[in-house]
């Protein structure tokens, strides 16, 4: 398409030019995902290809969809062991695009979203892919964030406690009905916040479909993407969320059977143990982290439906049904901490 309501070719050309990029032909824009997270577009001019991202069209909540956050982290990780797409251009305040927007180089590879996508791999290739993903997460958590210029990126101390408060506030902004169990889960989590935790860069949304995989080698992670919830904080929040995404109800959030829920990947418990083995890290009060991850994902599911009801889903199929998963996540969180 020449234009999209959230991104015009004329504005994008201005943004690229302002960042020293010479566009050689007519720009073509294709929306490749939207509605559940930031809108993501494939862009080309006949010779080069890029990926542009901007927040959803409506129903935004504080701290989510942060394009400047994505830019800061991916720029800082460029020379580390963590694979990221090279950064190209940013519109920090939306002065050109109409909303904050980032552009990165196109990374050629596979995005494994559904269980059907996963069928291209043998069981050995699925295992190799999981091993590579765990190593990639471990590599991220091993980065010296001060050495790469992220010392002022946030306040890692007290991260888990702030997360409990953040997702409680988010619930108040996006809830489409009252669920008393949310308040109960928040109260139980507040009583057992870990006081001794490591501080690292955390991705905030780590699973296979937020990576780009080499089309010829399932063990080669070419890029980790979707950094909008990255922060400095407790790495075990990343690990727990990776595990919680294994629940079959996650399919209701995405609107299809997610590859990450397939029983061809290890169980959630085995995933956590694999991370502990690779890193030598203790999993601490693991039940707390599982409870927090379920709270986060339950609120995210509710927020997807909230945006859909406000017309901000960009036509994403099933977005209005995502909140049907919220109660299941909250119940799982309560089960973990009870």
C-alpha positions as CSV (number, residue, x, y, z in Angstrom):
1,X,0.0,0.0,0.0
2,X,1.3,3.5,-0.7
3,X,0.0,4.8,2.7
4,X,-1.5,3.5,6.0
5,X,-3.5,5.6,8.5
6,X,-0.6,5.3,10.9
7,X,2.3,5.9,8.4
8,X,2.4,7.9,5.2
9,X,5.1,7.5,2.6
10,X,5.7,11.2,2.4
11,X,6.3,11.5,6.2
12,X,8.5,8.5,6.2
13,X,10.6,9.8,3.3
14,X,11.1,13.0,5.3
15,X,12.1,11.0,8.4
16,X,14.6,8.9,6.5
17,X,16.1,12.0,4.8
18,X,16.4,13.8,8.1
19,X,18.5,10.9,9.3
20,X,20.8,10.9,6.3
21,X,19.1,8.1,4.4
22,X,19.0,8.5,0.6
23,X,15.7,7.0,-0.7
24,X,16.2,6.0,-4.3
25,X,12.7,5.2,-5.5
26,X,9.0,5.3,-4.5
27,X,8.4,3.9,-1.0
28,X,6.2,0.9,-0.5
29,X,4.7,0.3,2.9
30,X,3.1,-3.0,4.1
31,X,1.6,-3.5,7.5
32,X,2.9,-6.8,8.9
33,X,1.5,-6.7,12.4
34,X,-0.6,-4.5,14.5
35,X,-3.3,-4.2,17.1
36,X,-1.8,-6.2,19.9
37,X,1.5,-4.2,20.2
38,X,3.2,-1.5,18.3
39,X,2.3,-1.3,14.6
40,X,5.1,-2.8,12.4
41,X,5.6,-2.0,8.8
42,X,7.8,-3.5,6.1
43,X,9.2,-0.6,3.9
44,X,11.2,-0.7,0.7
45,X,12.3,1.7,-2.0
46,X,13.2,-0.8,-4.7
47,X,16.8,-1.3,-3.5
48,X,16.7,-1.3,0.3
49,X,14.3,-2.6,2.9
50,X,13.6,-1.4,6.4
51,X,11.2,-2.0,9.3
52,X,9.3,0.9,10.8
53,X,7.4,0.8,14.1
54,X,5.1,3.1,15.8
55,X,2.5,2.9,18.7
56,X,-1.1,1.7,18.1
57,X,-3.6,4.1,16.8
58,X,-5.6,4.4,20.1
59,X,-6.1,3.0,23.6
60,X,-2.5,3.7,24.7
61,X,-1.5,3.2,28.3
62,X,1.4,4.8,30.2
63,X,4.9,3.1,29.9
64,X,3.8,0.8,27.0
65,X,4.6,1.3,23.3
66,X,7.7,3.3,24.1
67,X,9.6,3.9,20.8
68,X,12.4,5.8,22.5
69,X,12.9,2.9,24.8
70,X,13.3,0.5,21.9
71,X,15.7,2.9,20.2
72,X,17.9,3.4,23.2
73,X,18.3,-0.3,24.0
74,X,18.8,-1.6,20.4
75,X,21.4,1.2,19.8
76,X,23.3,0.2,22.9
77,X,23.3,-3.5,22.1
78,X,24.7,-3.1,18.6
79,X,28.2,-4.2,19.6
80,X,27.3,-6.9,22.1
81,X,26.6,-10.6,21.8
82,X,22.9,-9.9,21.7
83,X,21.7,-9.8,18.0
84,X,19.6,-6.7,17.1
85,X,18.5,-5.0,13.9
86,X,20.8,-2.0,13.1
87,X,19.1,1.3,13.9
88,X,18.4,3.7,11.0
89,X,16.1,6.6,12.1
90,X,13.9,7.8,14.9
91,X,11.2,10.4,15.3
92,X,11.3,10.8,19.0
93,X,8.3,13.0,19.5
94,X,6.2,12.3,16.4
95,X,7.0,15.7,14.8
96,X,7.3,14.1,11.4
97,X,5.3,10.9,11.5
98,X,2.6,12.1,13.8
99,X,3.6,9.6,16.5
100,X,7.0,8.4,17.8
101,X,8.5,6.1,15.2
102,X,11.7,4.1,14.7
103,X,13.2,2.6,11.6
104,X,15.7,-0.2,11.6
105,X,17.4,-2.3,8.9
106,X,15.5,-5.3,7.5
107,X,16.8,-8.6,8.9
108,X,16.2,-11.5,6.6
109,X,15.0,-14.6,8.3
110,X,12.1,-16.5,9.8
111,X,9.6,-15.3,12.4
112,X,8.0,-18.4,14.0
113,X,4.6,-17.2,15.3
114,X,2.2,-20.2,15.1
115,X,2.3,-23.9,15.6
116,X,2.0,-24.2,11.8
117,X,5.1,-22.2,11.4
118,X,6.9,-24.5,13.8
119,X,6.2,-27.5,11.5
120,X,9.0,-26.6,9.2
121,X,11.5,-27.8,11.9
122,X,12.3,-31.3,13.1
123,X,12.2,-32.0,16.8
124,X,15.9,-31.7,16.9
125,X,15.7,-28.3,15.2
126,X,13.1,-27.2,17.8
127,X,15.4,-28.2,20.6
128,X,18.4,-26.4,19.0
129,X,16.2,-23.3,18.6
130,X,15.2,-23.4,22.3
131,X,18.8,-23.8,23.4
132,X,19.8,-20.8,21.3
133,X,17.0,-18.7,22.7
134,X,18.0,-19.5,26.3
135,X,21.6,-18.6,25.5
136,X,20.5,-15.3,23.9
137,X,18.5,-14.4,27.0
138,X,21.4,-15.3,29.1
139,X,23.7,-13.1,26.9
140,X,21.3,-10.2,27.3
141,X,21.3,-10.5,31.1
142,X,25.1,-10.7,31.1
143,X,25.5,-7.3,29.3
144,X,27.2,-4.7,31.4
145,X,24.5,-2.0,31.0
146,X,26.7,0.8,32.3
147,X,29.5,-0.1,29.8
148,X,27.1,0.1,26.8
149,X,25.7,3.5,27.9
150,X,22.5,2.5,29.6
151,X,23.5,3.4,33.2
152,X,20.9,6.2,33.2
153,X,18.2,4.0,31.4
154,X,16.2,3.4,34.6
155,X,16.3,2.4,38.3
156,X,17.0,-1.3,38.6
157,X,16.7,-1.3,42.4
158,X,13.2,-2.2,43.5
159,X,12.2,-3.2,40.0
160,X,9.9,-6.1,40.9
161,X,8.0,-4.0,43.5
162,X,7.5,-1.2,40.9
163,X,6.3,-3.8,38.4
164,X,3.6,-4.9,40.8
165,X,2.4,-1.3,41.3
166,X,2.7,-0.6,37.5
167,X,0.5,-3.5,36.4
168,X,-2.0,-2.7,39.2
169,X,-2.2,0.8,37.8
170,X,-2.5,-0.4,34.2
171,X,-5.4,-2.6,35.2
172,X,-7.3,0.4,36.4
173,X,-6.7,2.0,33.1
174,X,-7.6,-0.8,30.7
175,X,-10.1,-3.1,32.6
176,X,-13.3,-3.7,30.7
177,X,-15.1,-5.1,33.8
178,X,-14.3,-5.7,37.5
179,X,-12.3,-8.8,38.6
180,X,-11.8,-8.9,42.3
181,X,-9.1,-11.5,41.9
182,X,-6.8,-8.9,40.4
183,X,-6.7,-6.9,43.6
184,X,-6.2,-10.2,45.6
185,X,-3.2,-11.1,43.4
186,X,-1.7,-7.7,43.7
187,X,-2.0,-7.8,47.5
188,X,-0.4,-11.2,47.7
189,X,2.5,-10.2,45.4
190,X,3.0,-7.0,47.4
191,X,3.6,-9.0,50.6
192,X,6.5,-11.1,49.1
193,X,8.5,-8.8,46.9
194,X,12.1,-10.1,46.7
195,X,14.6,-7.9,48.5
196,X,17.8,-9.4,46.9
197,X,17.8,-9.5,43.1
198,X,20.3,-9.1,40.3
199,X,20.0,-6.0,38.0
200,X,20.4,-6.4,34.3
201,X,18.8,-5.3,31.0
202,X,15.5,-7.1,30.7
203,X,13.6,-7.5,27.4
204,X,10.1,-7.7,29.0
205,X,8.5,-9.8,26.2
206,X,10.9,-12.7,25.4
207,X,9.7,-15.7,23.3
208,X,10.4,-17.2,19.9
209,X,8.1,-14.9,17.9
210,X,9.9,-11.9,19.2
211,X,13.1,-13.0,17.4
212,X,14.2,-13.5,13.8
213,X,15.7,-16.9,13.1
214,X,18.1,-17.9,10.3
215,X,16.1,-19.7,7.6
216,X,18.8,-22.4,7.3
217,X,19.7,-22.8,10.9
218,X,17.2,-22.9,13.8
219,X,20.0,-22.4,16.3
220,X,21.0,-19.0,14.8
221,X,19.1,-16.1,16.3
222,X,19.7,-13.3,13.9
223,X,17.8,-10.6,15.8
224,X,15.8,-10.0,19.0
225,X,12.9,-7.6,18.3
226,X,10.1,-5.8,20.1
227,X,12.0,-4.0,22.8
228,X,9.2,-1.6,23.8
229,X,9.0,-2.9,27.4
230,X,12.8,-3.2,27.9
231,X,14.1,-1.9,31.2
232,X,16.9,-2.2,33.8
233,X,15.6,-4.7,36.4
234,X,15.3,-8.2,37.7
235,X,16.2,-10.7,35.0
236,X,14.0,-13.4,36.6
237,X,11.0,-11.4,35.5
238,X,12.1,-12.1,31.9
239,X,12.5,-15.8,32.6
240,X,9.1,-16.2,34.4
241,X,7.3,-14.4,31.6
242,X,9.0,-16.6,29.0
243,X,7.6,-19.6,30.9
244,X,4.1,-18.2,31.4
245,X,3.7,-17.7,27.7
246,X,3.7,-21.5,27.5
247,X,0.1,-21.6,28.7
248,X,-2.4,-22.7,26.0
249,X,-4.7,-19.8,26.9
250,X,-2.1,-17.5,25.4
251,X,-3.6,-18.5,22.0
252,X,-6.7,-16.4,23.0
253,X,-4.5,-13.4,23.4
254,X,-2.8,-13.7,20.0
255,X,-5.9,-15.0,18.1
256,X,-4.1,-18.2,16.9
257,X,-2.2,-21.2,18.3
258,X,1.2,-19.7,19.3
259,X,4.3,-21.6,18.5
260,X,5.6,-21.0,22.0
261,X,2.7,-22.9,23.5
262,X,3.6,-26.1,21.5
263,X,4.5,-29.2,23.5
264,X,7.4,-29.6,21.1
265,X,9.2,-26.9,23.2
266,X,10.2,-27.9,26.8
267,X,7.7,-27.4,29.6
268,X,7.7,-24.2,31.6
269,X,9.6,-25.9,34.5
270,X,12.2,-27.2,32.1
271,X,12.6,-23.8,30.5
272,X,13.3,-22.2,33.9
273,X,15.8,-25.0,34.8
274,X,17.6,-24.6,31.4
275,X,18.1,-20.9,32.2
276,X,19.4,-21.6,35.7
277,X,21.8,-24.2,34.2
278,X,23.1,-21.9,31.5
279,X,23.6,-18.9,33.8
280,X,24.3,-20.6,37.1
281,X,21.6,-18.2,38.6
282,X,19.3,-19.0,41.5
283,X,15.6,-18.7,40.7
284,X,14.9,-17.1,44.0
285,X,11.2,-16.9,45.1
286,X,10.1,-18.5,41.8
287,X,6.4,-18.5,42.8
288,X,6.5,-14.7,43.2
289,X,7.9,-14.3,39.7
290,X,5.3,-16.7,38.2
291,X,2.6,-14.7,40.0
292,X,3.9,-11.4,38.7
293,X,4.2,-12.7,35.1
294,X,0.6,-13.9,35.1
295,X,-0.6,-10.5,36.4
296,X,1.3,-8.8,33.7
297,X,0.0,-11.0,30.9
298,X,-3.5,-10.8,32.2
299,X,-3.4,-7.0,32.2
300,X,-1.9,-7.0,28.7
301,X,-4.7,-9.3,27.4
302,X,-7.2,-6.9,28.9
303,X,-5.4,-4.0,27.3
304,X,-5.6,-5.5,23.8
305,X,-9.4,-5.7,24.1
306,X,-9.5,-2.2,25.6
307,X,-7.8,-0.8,22.6
308,X,-10.0,-2.8,20.2
309,X,-13.1,-1.4,21.8
310,X,-11.7,2.1,21.3
311,X,-11.0,1.3,17.6
312,X,-7.2,1.0,18.1
313,X,-6.7,-2.6,17.0
314,X,-5.8,-1.8,13.4
315,X,-8.1,-4.6,12.3
316,X,-6.3,-7.3,14.2
317,X,-8.5,-10.4,14.1
318,X,-9.8,-11.5,17.5
319,X,-8.4,-8.5,19.5
320,X,-11.8,-7.9,21.1
321,X,-11.7,-11.5,22.5
322,X,-8.2,-11.2,24.1
323,X,-9.6,-10.3,27.5
324,X,-11.3,-13.7,27.7
325,X,-7.8,-14.9,28.8
326,X,-7.4,-12.4,31.6
327,X,-9.2,-14.4,34.3
328,X,-7.2,-17.6,33.5
329,X,-3.9,-15.7,33.9
330,X,-5.0,-14.1,37.2
331,X,-6.2,-17.4,38.5
332,X,-2.8,-19.0,37.6
333,X,-1.0,-16.2,39.3
334,X,-3.1,-16.7,42.5
335,X,-2.4,-20.4,42.3
336,X,1.4,-19.7,42.2
337,X,1.5,-17.4,45.2
338,X,-1.1,-19.2,47.4
